[in-house]
Amino acid sequence: MAGYLEGKNIAITGAGNGIGRATALAAAAEGANVLVADYGVEMDGSDPTSDVADAVVAEITEAGGTALAIAGDVSKMEVGKQIVSTCIDTWGSVDGVVCVAGNLREKMLFNMSEDEWDAVIAVHLKGHFTLYRHALAAMRKQETGGAIVGFTSGAFQGSTAQANYSAAKGGIVSLTKSTALTAASLMMRGGGKPPISANCIAPVARTRMSENVPFGIDMGVAEDVAPMALYLLSDAARHINGQIYTANGPHIAVWSQPVEIRTMDAPNGRWTPQEIEAALPDQLGIEKLTFIEALEQRMAEMEAKKAEEEAAGEGS
Ligand SMILES: NC(=O)c1ccc[n+]([C@@H]2O[C@H](COP(=O)([O-])OP(=O)(O)OC[C@H]3O[C@@H](n4cnc5c(N)ncnc54)[C@H](O)[C@@H]3O)[C@@H](O)[C@H]2O)c1
């Protein structure tokens, strides 16, 4: 029986570890030719090695699949170009790219250095741009189009210790929507061709990156995330565009698309600050940051648990 991605040529960044590796192994097992792109670095960006990408290629070939390794830094334009052109030169097309490479430099914003900011924006946001840009240029020339899959995070809504990561992940959402819009406009002009999709996944999985996640969040494993990426890479999902999907263990969810929810218009053509002060609380209201709601709920749960434990301690 043909595999779910039989004959597709797919490039996956960050494919040497965690979610990228699980996606590469699953795609190859479903018949895709997989370009394993990974710089092979430690979490702090040090000690790049080609061994990490090579090891995943060896795993795939030993299992009877087809794979190639590129051990470059995805924040470099020439590496994005090389990944896409190697797929085309070796296998004839690039049918999908999945951007999973990532790093972390955790600091509260008021303590964050410029280097810590730049390093995270480079690997995540620019590392998506270098791939999206070259993949889209190639896919628009292919009759069969292609699928682009980014990796964001629920942290795009905000983060106390990872403002750099949160900003990069928000940027990836916007970049993915821009790519989806561009793809849709190409398809409109081309009567439905070439079919190109761009979507992103907000995963939650136990990997080296999530080792330090606080609180007892329920987490699946990297292999639970891979099927969602494979679905988005398939022809069956090519009509889906600009979406964000959570994938965590058995749980998959779709995020809303933000829209204006209440408006107000100046009574005399232009608002004064005083008029805004008087009108805004009633007419627009203030939307609560969803993360603050979650944090409040979590703290209430922790306090209730503590009170229960204390009460049990007193009773014994
Ligand atoms: N694990 C989670 O719970 C979680 C949650 C939200 C988002 N994510 C996102 O999912 C993606 C994968 O995360 P993971 O947990 O599998 O991480 P991971 O650390 O296990 O793997 C990341 C891989 O990226 C590679 N990499 C780092 N810098 C690179 C560079 N400049 N060029 C090429 N490769 C580079 C590393 O060598 C590593 O193999 C990341 O984008 C991450 O932000 C993960």
The ligand as an SDF file (V2000), in Angstrom:
LIG
                    3D

 44 48  0  0  0  0  0  0  0  0999 V2000
    8.5310   21.0780   22.9370 N   0  0  0  0  0  0  0  0  0  0  0  0
    7.5110   21.8570   23.2010 C   0  0  0  0  0  0  0  0  0  0  0  0
    6.7160   21.6450   24.1380 O   0  0  0  0  0  0  0  0  0  0  0  0
    7.2760   23.0660   22.3220 C   0  0  0  0  0  0  0  0  0  0  0  0
    6.2550   23.9690   22.7000 C   0  0  0  0  0  0  0  0  0  0  0  0
    5.9910   25.0450   21.8760 C   0  0  0  0  0  0  0  0  0  0  0  0
    6.7070   25.2060   20.6930 C   0  0  0  0  0  0  0  0  0  0  0  0
    7.6910   24.3230   20.3590 N   0  0  0  0  0  0  0  0  0  0  0  0
    8.4190   24.5520   19.1080 C   0  0  0  0  0  0  0  0  0  0  0  0
    8.5740   23.3360   18.3890 O   0  0  0  0  0  0  0  0  0  0  0  0
    9.8130   23.3530   17.6990 C   0  0  0  0  0  0  0  0  0  0  0  0
   10.6260   22.1070   18.0260 C   0  0  0  0  0  0  0  0  0  0  0  0
   10.9400   22.0820   19.3830 O   0  0  0  0  0  0  0  0  0  0  0  0
   11.5790   20.8140   20.1020 P   0  0  0  0  0  0  0  0  0  0  0  0
   10.9790   20.8020   21.4470 O   0  0  0  0  0  0  0  0  0  0  0  0
   11.5010   19.6180   19.2320 O   0  0  0  0  0  0  0  0  0  0  0  0
   13.1040   21.3140   20.2430 O   0  0  0  0  0  0  0  0  0  0  0  0
   14.5030   20.5310   20.2410 P   0  0  0  0  0  0  0  0  0  0  0  0
   15.4420   21.3820   21.0000 O   0  0  0  0  0  0  0  0  0  0  0  0
   14.3210   19.1120   20.6580 O   0  0  0  0  0  0  0  0  0  0  0  0
   14.9280   20.5490   18.7020 O   0  0  0  0  0  0  0  0  0  0  0  0
   15.2750   21.7310   18.0490 C   0  0  0  0  0  0  0  0  0  0  0  0
   16.3070   21.4050   16.9680 C   0  0  0  0  0  0  0  0  0  0  0  0
   16.6170   22.6270   16.2660 O   0  0  0  0  0  0  0  0  0  0  0  0
   17.9910   22.5950   15.9270 C   0  0  0  0  0  0  0  0  0  0  0  0
   18.4910   23.9600   15.7110 N   0  0  0  0  0  0  0  0  0  0  0  0
   18.7020   24.9260   16.6410 C   0  0  0  0  0  0  0  0  0  0  0  0
   19.2010   26.0270   16.0550 N   0  0  0  0  0  0  0  0  0  0  0  0
   19.2900   25.7580   14.7310 C   0  0  0  0  0  0  0  0  0  0  0  0
   19.7130   26.5030   13.6070 C   0  0  0  0  0  0  0  0  0  0  0  0
   20.1600   27.7720   13.7360 N   0  0  0  0  0  0  0  0  0  0  0  0
   19.6600   25.9410   12.3750 N   0  0  0  0  0  0  0  0  0  0  0  0
   19.2060   24.6640   12.2280 C   0  0  0  0  0  0  0  0  0  0  0  0
   18.8080   23.8940   13.2590 N   0  0  0  0  0  0  0  0  0  0  0  0
   18.8440   24.4480   14.4930 C   0  0  0  0  0  0  0  0  0  0  0  0
   18.6590   21.9280   17.1210 C   0  0  0  0  0  0  0  0  0  0  0  0
   19.9440   21.4030   16.7610 O   0  0  0  0  0  0  0  0  0  0  0  0
   17.6320   20.8520   17.4940 C   0  0  0  0  0  0  0  0  0  0  0  0
   17.9530   19.6270   16.8690 O   0  0  0  0  0  0  0  0  0  0  0  0
   10.5090   24.6670   18.0950 C   0  0  0  0  0  0  0  0  0  0  0  0
   10.2540   25.6460   17.1140 O   0  0  0  0  0  0  0  0  0  0  0  0
    9.8290   25.0420   19.3730 C   0  0  0  0  0  0  0  0  0  0  0  0
    9.8640   26.4370   19.6130 O   0  0  0  0  0  0  0  0  0  0  0  0
    7.9980   23.2560   21.1440 C   0  0  0  0  0  0  0  0  0  0  0  0
  1  2  1  0
  2  3  2  0
  2  4  1  0
  4  5  1  0
  4 44  2  0
  5  6  2  0
  6  7  1  0
  7  8  2  0
  8  9  1  0
  8 44  1  0
  9 10  1  0
  9 42  1  0
 10 11  1  0
 11 12  1  0
 11 40  1  0
 12 13  1  0
 13 14  1  0
 14 15  2  0
 14 16  1  0
 14 17  1  0
 17 18  1  0
 18 19  2  0
 18 20  1  0
 18 21  1  0
 21 22  1  0
 22 23  1  0
 23 24  1  0
 23 38  1  0
 24 25  1  0
 25 26  1  0
 25 36  1  0
 26 27  1  0
 26 35  1  0
 27 28  2  0
 28 29  1  0
 29 30  1  0
 29 35  2  0
 30 31  1  0
 30 32  2  0
 32 33  1  0
 33 34  2  0
 34 35  1  0
 36 37  1  0
 36 38  1  0
 38 39  1  0
 40 41  1  0
 40 42  1  0
 42 43  1  0
M  CHG  2   8   1  16  -1
M  END
$$$$
